Amino acid sequence: MNAIKGPADWSRAEVWRRKLLYPAHTLPTAIAPVAVAVGLAAHDGVVDALAAFLAFVAGWLIQVGGVLTDNYENLKREPADREHPELVRAIAHGKLSLAELRNAVIVAYAAALAAGIFLVVQAGSGVLVIGLAAVAASVAYSAGTYPLGRHTLADPLFFLFFGVVSVAGTYYVQAAAVHGAALQTLFAADALPVVALALGIPVGALTTSILVIDDIRDRRFDVAKGKVTIAVRWGIRWSRAEFVGLQALAYLVPAFLWAGGGFSAWVMLPLATLPFAVSTARDVLTLDRYEDLIPTTPKAGRVLLAYSLLLAAGIAVRG
């Protein structure tokens, strides 16, 4: 019988896939806002597949750059990091180095900017404002003299950039690409309608919920490292209340869109994911051990992805 491989036996490729690229986390949070923006673009007749795809690529690469930056900065500060022993062992065994991580950060952001250049050609210079702001936020989360993620500011950052900015930005690049120079102004009403901003709210809420789970799970490590998250500053009860509030906000939005947003009843489709969201919330409200909460993060990612795909389908239907 073959022995079960543990983290110490991981290959270089497994270290990168499981702990750095982290597809179970980064792909749902990159796909979700693009899907919702494409749904709204379909409703408004401004879908541009190339612009949407490039927005996804750029957004995913910026997220990956942020994850790599966070790990790089963390390992510089905590070479014997107890939270990520897999990475510590990988460095000790020569399967990873800080120089590799630093270079990967540069490659990820450079590739994101390359995708952004194509978007500028497609949709105009307003893309630069969105892209540069997203990169700056990604870096500021964990790097610099005042890392936002270490000072209780990660939650609003995630809500804004993973939700509102990502959905509105992806809608904007499509509308601007379809209509051309006439709409290539960032705040043109037809290029960036208010509903595009509103649709970022549930995406941002569910994405921030994933961060809340991580902060609850990691709070003991964060205390040791001097990282002040909401769970550290105000305690687990506050974080659990925040999680429930964010979930409630996400599931109330479809009703408002149906009642006053000009969408058909199909916009209520995301409520089909409510049982899975309740199951995830039950885990967050009852589990406490680090090991028990590890599966909850990808579980919340699946809820986000399913919710967003159903919301996209619902808003695409013209009432």
DRENNU-332217 format. One record per residue (C-alpha): residue number from 1; residue in one letter; chain; x, y, z. Coordinates in pm, 1 decimal, padded with zeros to 6 digits. Last residue first. Example, Ala and Ser with C-alpha at 12.3 -4.5 7.8 and 13.67 -1.06 7.14 Angstrom:
NODE/2/S/A/01367.0/-00106.0/00714.0 $
NODE/1/A/A/01230.0/-00450.0/00780.0 $
This chain:
NODE/319/G/A/-03788.9/04145.3/-01816.6 $
NODE/318/R/A/-03464.9/04089.3/-02006.4 $
NODE/317/V/A/-03282.8/03779.0/-01887.5 $
NODE/316/A/A/-02912.0/03853.3/-01840.3 $
NODE/315/I/A/-02986.0/03950.0/-01480.0 $
NODE/314/G/A/-03080.2/03594.3/-01388.3 $
NODE/313/A/A/-02793.2/03422.5/-01565.9 $
NODE/312/A/A/-02538.2/03652.1/-01403.0 $
NODE/311/L/A/-02701.1/03602.3/-01062.4 $
NODE/310/L/A/-02683.9/03225.0/-01115.1 $
NODE/309/L/A/-02314.9/03244.1/-01204.7 $
NODE/308/S/A/-02247.9/03473.9/-00910.0 $
NODE/307/Y/A/-02423.1/03253.4/-00654.8 $
NODE/306/A/A/-02245.8/02940.8/-00782.2 $
NODE/305/L/A/-01904.7/03110.5/-00764.7 $
NODE/304/L/A/-01958.3/03263.8/-00421.6 $
NODE/303/V/A/-02094.0/02936.7/-00280.5 $
NODE/302/R/A/-01794.0/02751.4/-00423.6 $
NODE/301/G/A/-01558.4/02999.7/-00259.1 $
NODE/300/A/A/-01737.7/02951.4/00073.6 $
NODE/299/K/A/-01660.1/02578.1/00050.0 $
NODE/298/P/A/-01302.8/02660.4/-00050.9 $
NODE/297/T/A/-01267.9/02856.1/00278.5 $
NODE/296/T/A/-01459.7/02607.7/00492.9 $
NODE/295/P/A/-01218.0/02321.5/00429.8 $
NODE/294/I/A/-00952.5/02484.2/00656.5 $
NODE/293/L/A/-01197.5/02555.3/00941.0 $
NODE/292/D/A/-01160.6/02218.2/01113.7 $
NODE/291/E/A/-00779.4/02231.2/01110.4 $
NODE/290/Y/A/-00771.7/02579.7/01265.7 $
NODE/289/R/A/-01006.2/02476.5/01547.2 $
NODE/288/D/A/-01313.4/02689.9/01612.6 $
NODE/287/L/A/-01615.9/02542.5/01441.2 $
NODE/286/T/A/-01967.8/02646.3/01539.8 $
NODE/285/L/A/-02051.5/02978.6/01375.9 $
NODE/284/V/A/-01825.8/02937.4/01072.8 $
NODE/283/D/A/-01945.1/02582.2/01012.1 $
NODE/282/R/A/-02310.0/02683.6/01040.4 $
NODE/281/A/A/-02241.9/02970.9/00801.1 $
NODE/280/T/A/-02111.8/02724.3/00542.9 $
NODE/279/S/A/-02426.6/02512.1/00574.1 $
NODE/278/V/A/-02642.0/02825.8/00548.7 $
NODE/277/A/A/-02456.9/02928.3/00232.2 $
NODE/276/F/A/-02517.0/02581.6/00087.5 $
NODE/275/P/A/-02889.0/02606.1/00164.8 $
NODE/274/L/A/-02896.7/02958.4/00013.6 $
NODE/273/T/A/-02753.9/02856.4/-00325.1 $
NODE/272/A/A/-03097.9/02847.8/-00488.6 $
NODE/271/L/A/-03138.8/03207.4/-00369.1 $
NODE/270/P/A/-02904.7/03301.3/-00652.9 $
NODE/269/L/A/-03197.6/03257.4/-00898.5 $
NODE/268/M/A/-03382.4/03565.0/-00767.9 $
NODE/267/V/A/-03275.6/03764.1/-01075.3 $
NODE/266/W/A/-03507.5/03535.6/-01272.0 $
NODE/265/A/A/-03795.4/03738.6/-01129.6 $
NODE/264/S/A/-03726.8/03997.5/-01400.3 $
NODE/263/F/A/-03496.8/04297.1/-01368.1 $
NODE/262/G/A/-03585.0/04667.5/-01364.0 $
NODE/261/G/A/-03388.9/04743.7/-01051.2 $
NODE/260/G/A/-03671.9/04824.7/-00815.1 $
NODE/259/A/A/-03838.7/04510.8/-00686.3 $
NODE/258/W/A/-03630.6/04251.7/-00870.0 $
NODE/257/L/A/-03298.3/04421.2/-00793.4 $
NODE/256/F/A/-03407.0/04475.6/-00432.8 $
NODE/255/A/A/-03493.8/04105.5/-00397.1 $
NODE/254/P/A/-03161.3/04006.7/-00557.9 $
NODE/253/V/A/-02972.6/04221.8/-00302.1 $
NODE/252/L/A/-03110.9/04052.2/00010.3 $
NODE/251/Y/A/-02896.5/03739.7/-00029.1 $
NODE/250/A/A/-02568.9/03930.8/-00044.5 $
NODE/249/L/A/-02656.7/04150.7/00253.6 $
NODE/248/A/A/-02752.3/03849.0/00463.8 $
NODE/247/Q/A/-02419.1/03681.9/00388.4 $
NODE/246/L/A/-02228.7/03996.5/00480.1 $
NODE/245/G/A/-02420.0/04029.1/00805.4 $
NODE/244/V/A/-02362.6/03663.3/00896.6 $
NODE/243/F/A/-01988.5/03700.8/00839.8 $
NODE/242/E/A/-01973.3/04026.0/01035.4 $
NODE/241/A/A/-02149.2/03858.9/01328.9 $
NODE/240/R/A/-01893.3/03578.7/01314.8 $
NODE/239/S/A/-01614.3/03833.8/01308.2 $
NODE/238/W/A/-01758.6/04014.4/01610.9 $
NODE/237/R/A/-01792.2/03689.8/01803.4 $
NODE/236/I/A/-01434.7/03593.6/01712.1 $
NODE/235/G/A/-01277.9/03895.0/01875.4 $
NODE/234/W/A/-01261.2/04271.6/01837.3 $
NODE/233/R/A/-00899.6/04340.2/01742.6 $
NODE/232/V/A/-00786.4/03988.2/01654.4 $
NODE/231/A/A/-01096.3/03885.5/01458.5 $
NODE/230/I/A/-01098.4/04228.5/01291.8 $
NODE/229/T/A/-00740.6/04171.3/01182.2 $
NODE/228/V/A/-00437.0/04304.6/01365.2 $
NODE/227/K/A/-00125.3/04119.3/01253.5 $
NODE/226/G/A/00128.7/04121.0/01536.7 $
NODE/225/K/A/00276.0/03788.5/01427.4 $
NODE/224/A/A/00171.4/03597.6/01741.2 $
NODE/223/V/A/-00176.8/03751.6/01726.9 $
NODE/222/D/A/-00203.6/03656.7/01359.7 $
NODE/221/F/A/-00118.3/03294.0/01433.7 $
NODE/220/R/A/-00397.8/03280.1/01690.3 $
NODE/219/R/A/-00639.4/03454.6/01452.2 $
NODE/218/D/A/-00578.9/03222.7/01157.0 $
NODE/217/R/A/-00916.1/03045.4/01139.8 $
NODE/216/I/A/-01121.2/03353.2/01228.0 $
NODE/215/D/A/-00920.0/03563.1/00980.7 $
NODE/214/D/A/-00953.8/03300.9/00707.1 $
NODE/213/I/A/-01329.7/03283.2/00759.1 $
NODE/212/V/A/-01352.4/03663.7/00745.2 $
NODE/211/L/A/-01155.1/03663.5/00419.0 $
NODE/210/I/A/-01408.7/03425.2/00266.3 $
NODE/209/S/A/-01690.5/03653.5/00383.1 $
NODE/208/T/A/-01515.1/03938.9/00201.5 $
NODE/207/T/A/-01577.4/03750.8/-00121.7 $
NODE/206/L/A/-01944.9/03701.8/-00035.1 $
NODE/205/A/A/-01993.4/04069.8/00042.4 $
NODE/204/G/A/-01796.4/04193.2/-00257.6 $
NODE/203/V/A/-01999.7/03979.3/-00495.1 $
NODE/202/P/A/-02321.8/04090.0/-00324.7 $
NODE/201/I/A/-02222.8/04459.6/-00354.2 $
NODE/200/G/A/-02070.4/04453.4/-00703.4 $
NODE/199/L/A/-02417.4/04442.5/-00853.5 $
NODE/198/A/A/-02481.0/04788.9/-00711.5 $
NODE/197/L/A/-02185.9/04936.7/-00901.1 $
NODE/196/A/A/-02308.7/04797.4/-01231.5 $
NODE/195/V/A/-02658.2/04917.0/-01133.5 $
NODE/194/V/A/-02528.4/05274.2/-01119.9 $
NODE/193/P/A/-02442.8/05266.8/-01489.9 $
NODE/192/L/A/-02075.5/05276.2/-01597.3 $
NODE/191/A/A/-02035.6/05297.3/-01975.5 $
NODE/190/D/A/-02383.1/05438.5/-02036.4 $
NODE/189/A/A/-02343.2/05706.2/-01768.4 $
NODE/188/A/A/-01993.0/05811.4/-01878.1 $
NODE/187/F/A/-01778.3/05795.5/-01565.5 $
NODE/186/L/A/-01472.1/05625.6/-01708.1 $
NODE/185/T/A/-01472.0/05802.4/-02042.1 $
NODE/184/Q/A/-01434.6/05571.2/-02340.3 $
NODE/183/L/A/-01802.5/05595.6/-02422.4 $
NODE/182/A/A/-01787.3/05785.8/-02754.5 $
NODE/181/A/A/-01447.5/05629.0/-02824.7 $
NODE/180/G/A/-01593.6/05288.7/-02897.4 $
NODE/179/H/A/-01943.5/05161.0/-02827.2 $
NODE/178/V/A/-01859.7/04793.2/-02796.6 $
NODE/177/A/A/-01518.1/04833.4/-02632.2 $
NODE/176/A/A/-01649.9/05098.3/-02391.4 $
NODE/175/A/A/-01941.8/04879.9/-02289.1 $
NODE/174/Q/A/-01716.8/04577.2/-02240.5 $
NODE/173/V/A/-01444.8/04763.1/-02050.2 $
NODE/172/Y/A/-01709.3/04924.5/-01828.7 $
NODE/171/Y/A/-01882.4/04600.4/-01734.5 $
NODE/170/T/A/-01551.1/04451.7/-01623.5 $
NODE/169/G/A/-01470.0/04763.4/-01423.2 $
NODE/168/A/A/-01811.5/04774.8/-01255.4 $
NODE/167/V/A/-01786.2/04410.8/-01147.0 $
NODE/166/S/A/-01422.2/04435.3/-01034.2 $
NODE/165/V/A/-01454.0/04777.2/-00867.7 $
NODE/164/V/A/-01766.4/04690.0/-00668.0 $
NODE/163/G/A/-01674.0/04339.8/-00557.4 $
NODE/162/F/A/-01314.0/04225.5/-00533.4 $
NODE/161/F/A/-01195.1/04586.6/-00511.6 $
NODE/160/L/A/-01444.3/04741.4/-00269.6 $
NODE/159/F/A/-01531.1/04447.3/-00048.6 $
NODE/158/F/A/-01170.7/04328.6/-00033.1 $
NODE/157/L/A/-01039.8/04670.7/00070.1 $
NODE/156/P/A/-01325.6/04716.1/00319.0 $
NODE/155/D/A/-01223.9/04386.8/00483.6 $
NODE/154/A/A/-00847.6/04431.2/00468.3 $
NODE/153/L/A/-00837.1/04747.9/00677.5 $
NODE/152/T/A/-00784.2/04601.2/01025.4 $
NODE/151/H/A/-00415.5/04703.7/01038.8 $
NODE/150/R/A/-00217.7/04401.8/00917.5 $
NODE/149/G/A/-00411.2/04375.5/00590.1 $
NODE/148/L/A/-00346.9/04742.7/00520.1 $
NODE/147/P/A/00030.3/04702.5/00520.6 $
NODE/146/Y/A/00172.8/05028.7/00661.2 $
NODE/145/T/A/00540.7/05057.1/00565.4 $
NODE/144/G/A/00490.3/04876.3/00236.9 $
NODE/143/A/A/00356.5/04532.4/00158.4 $
NODE/142/S/A/00060.3/04316.3/00265.5 $
NODE/141/Y/A/-00264.4/04471.3/00144.4 $
NODE/140/A/A/-00085.2/04764.0/-00019.6 $
NODE/139/V/A/00031.7/04542.9/-00307.2 $
NODE/138/S/A/-00319.5/04434.1/-00407.2 $
NODE/137/A/A/-00458.4/04786.0/-00351.7 $
NODE/136/A/A/-00192.1/04936.6/-00579.8 $
NODE/135/V/A/-00260.6/04671.8/-00844.6 $
NODE/134/A/A/-00634.5/04743.2/-00831.7 $
NODE/133/A/A/-00582.7/05120.5/-00850.5 $
NODE/132/L/A/-00348.9/05074.6/-01148.1 $
NODE/131/G/A/-00605.4/04862.8/-01328.6 $
NODE/130/I/A/-00908.4/05085.8/-01269.7 $
NODE/129/V/A/-00735.8/05411.1/-01364.0 $
NODE/128/L/A/-00561.1/05247.7/-01660.0 $
NODE/127/V/A/-00892.0/05114.3/-01790.1 $
NODE/126/G/A/-01009.1/05473.4/-01834.5 $
NODE/125/S/A/-00750.2/05495.5/-02113.5 $
NODE/124/G/A/-00970.5/05332.7/-02373.8 $
NODE/123/A/A/-01173.0/05015.7/-02415.9 $
NODE/122/Q/A/-01006.8/04778.6/-02661.1 $
NODE/121/V/A/-00662.4/04937.1/-02685.3 $
NODE/120/V/A/-00666.4/05000.9/-02309.2 $
NODE/119/L/A/-00778.5/04641.0/-02262.8 $
NODE/118/F/A/-00478.6/04518.5/-02459.8 $
NODE/117/I/A/-00256.4/04722.7/-02230.2 $
NODE/116/G/A/-00435.4/04576.2/-01929.0 $
NODE/115/A/A/-00346.7/04222.9/-02036.8 $
NODE/114/A/A/00016.3/04335.9/-02033.7 $
NODE/113/L/A/-00042.0/04498.5/-01692.7 $
NODE/112/A/A/-00162.4/04165.3/-01555.0 $
NODE/111/A/A/00143.6/03993.6/-01704.6 $
NODE/110/A/A/00370.4/04246.9/-01534.1 $
NODE/109/Y/A/00184.7/04199.1/-01203.9 $
NODE/108/A/A/00226.1/03822.4/-01214.3 $
NODE/107/V/A/00587.0/03834.3/-01340.7 $
NODE/106/I/A/00696.3/04077.4/-01067.8 $
NODE/105/V/A/00533.4/03867.9/-00795.0 $
NODE/104/A/A/00693.5/03554.9/-00941.7 $
NODE/103/N/A/01035.0/03722.0/-00920.6 $
NODE/102/R/A/00984.0/03797.4/-00551.9 $
NODE/101/L/A/00867.3/03441.4/-00485.8 $
NODE/100/E/A/01164.1/03294.4/-00667.3 $
NODE/99/A/A/01400.9/03521.3/-00470.9 $
NODE/98/L/A/01234.2/03412.6/-00148.1 $
NODE/97/S/A/01318.3/03054.9/-00234.5 $
NODE/96/L/A/01124.5/02736.9/-00301.0 $
NODE/95/K/A/01196.5/02365.0/-00340.8 $
NODE/94/G/A/01537.0/02398.6/-00173.6 $
NODE/93/H/A/01454.0/02174.0/00121.5 $
NODE/92/A/A/01454.5/02456.7/00378.2 $
NODE/91/I/A/01247.2/02677.7/00147.6 $
NODE/90/A/A/00987.8/02402.6/00096.5 $
NODE/89/R/A/00988.2/02332.5/00470.4 $
NODE/88/V/A/00902.5/02697.3/00548.1 $
NODE/87/L/A/00639.0/02692.5/00275.9 $
NODE/86/E/A/00472.0/02382.9/00418.1 $
NODE/85/P/A/00503.3/02523.1/00771.5 $
NODE/84/H/A/00263.9/02806.7/00679.7 $
NODE/83/E/A/00105.9/02919.2/01008.2 $
NODE/82/R/A/00413.0/02832.0/01212.7 $
NODE/81/D/A/00623.7/03087.7/01022.2 $
NODE/80/A/A/00992.2/03012.2/01083.1 $
NODE/79/P/A/01117.8/03288.5/00849.5 $
NODE/78/E/A/00853.1/03526.1/00992.5 $
NODE/77/R/A/00903.1/03879.7/00856.3 $
NODE/76/K/A/01053.1/03775.3/00522.8 $
NODE/75/L/A/00816.3/03478.3/00507.2 $
NODE/74/N/A/00516.6/03708.5/00554.8 $
NODE/73/E/A/00632.3/03957.4/00293.1 $
NODE/72/Y/A/00677.6/03681.8/00034.0 $
NODE/71/N/A/00351.9/03510.4/00129.3 $
NODE/70/D/A/00154.4/03834.2/00101.2 $
NODE/69/T/A/00326.4/03928.3/-00223.7 $
NODE/68/L/A/00244.7/03587.2/-00370.9 $
NODE/67/V/A/-00121.5/03617.6/-00272.5 $
NODE/66/G/A/-00138.5/03974.2/-00410.5 $
NODE/65/G/A/00026.4/03876.5/-00737.8 $
NODE/64/V/A/-00220.5/03589.8/-00767.1 $
NODE/63/Q/A/-00503.4/03836.5/-00718.6 $
NODE/62/I/A/-00356.4/04071.6/-00979.1 $
NODE/61/L/A/-00319.1/03775.9/-01215.1 $
NODE/60/W/A/-00684.5/03680.7/-01165.3 $
NODE/59/G/A/-00803.1/04033.9/-01234.8 $
NODE/58/A/A/-00589.6/04071.6/-01547.3 $
NODE/57/V/A/-00703.3/03737.5/-01686.2 $
NODE/56/F/A/-01068.9/03806.3/-01603.1 $
NODE/55/A/A/-01055.2/04154.1/-01755.9 $
NODE/54/L/A/-00890.8/04005.2/-02065.0 $
NODE/53/F/A/-01176.2/03756.6/-02095.1 $
NODE/52/A/A/-01439.4/04028.4/-02056.0 $
NODE/51/A/A/-01272.2/04248.5/-02319.3 $
NODE/50/L/A/-01246.8/03956.0/-02560.3 $
NODE/49/A/A/-01608.4/03847.6/-02508.1 $
NODE/48/D/A/-01760.6/04191.1/-02561.3 $
NODE/47/V/A/-02117.5/04195.5/-02432.5 $
NODE/46/V/A/-02293.8/04531.0/-02474.9 $
NODE/45/G/A/-02659.3/04434.2/-02522.3 $
NODE/44/D/A/-02782.0/04575.0/-02190.6 $
NODE/43/H/A/-02895.1/04242.4/-02043.2 $
NODE/42/A/A/-02589.3/04071.5/-02191.3 $
NODE/41/A/A/-02368.1/04338.6/-02031.4 $
NODE/40/L/A/-02539.9/04272.6/-01699.4 $
NODE/39/G/A/-02466.2/03901.1/-01725.8 $
NODE/38/V/A/-02109.8/03973.3/-01840.2 $
NODE/37/A/A/-02058.6/04188.9/-01529.9 $
NODE/36/V/A/-02191.6/03910.3/-01307.1 $
NODE/35/A/A/-01959.4/03653.6/-01466.3 $
NODE/34/V/A/-01658.6/03886.4/-01443.5 $
NODE/33/P/A/-01725.4/03952.0/-01075.2 $
NODE/32/A/A/-01740.4/03577.4/-00994.4 $
NODE/31/I/A/-01452.5/03449.0/-01210.0 $
NODE/30/A/A/-01169.6/03613.3/-01014.0 $
NODE/29/T/A/-01301.1/03522.6/-00666.9 $
NODE/28/P/A/-01377.8/03169.3/-00784.9 $
NODE/27/L/A/-01029.3/03133.0/-00940.7 $
NODE/26/T/A/-00826.7/03273.3/-00649.6 $
NODE/25/H/A/-00954.4/03049.9/-00370.2 $
NODE/24/A/A/-00966.0/02694.5/-00505.4 $
NODE/23/P/A/-00683.7/02794.8/-00742.3 $
NODE/22/Y/A/-00429.7/02856.0/-00460.4 $
NODE/21/L/A/-00147.6/02988.0/-00682.3 $
NODE/20/L/A/00073.1/02989.1/-00373.4 $
NODE/19/K/A/-00003.7/02705.6/-00129.9 $
NODE/18/R/A/-00149.1/02415.3/-00325.9 $
NODE/17/R/A/-00029.7/02491.3/-00678.2 $
NODE/16/W/A/00312.7/02631.6/-00598.7 $
NODE/15/V/A/00394.6/02368.3/-00338.3 $
NODE/14/E/A/00260.3/02096.2/-00566.5 $
NODE/13/A/A/00487.7/02209.1/-00852.3 $
NODE/12/R/A/00794.1/02204.9/-00624.8 $
NODE/11/S/A/00706.8/01850.3/-00523.0 $
NODE/10/W/A/00523.9/01778.3/-00199.4 $
NODE/9/D/A/00677.2/01518.8/00033.3 $
NODE/8/A/A/00696.4/01742.0/00341.5 $
NODE/7/P/A/00333.8/01840.1/00283.9 $
NODE/6/G/A/00222.8/01478.3/00330.3 $
NODE/5/K/A/00194.0/01200.5/00074.7 $
NODE/4/I/A/-00014.6/00904.9/00183.9 $
NODE/3/A/A/00191.5/00587.8/00187.2 $
NODE/2/N/A/00134.8/00343.2/-00096.2 $
NODE/1/M/A/00000.0/00000.0/00000.0 $
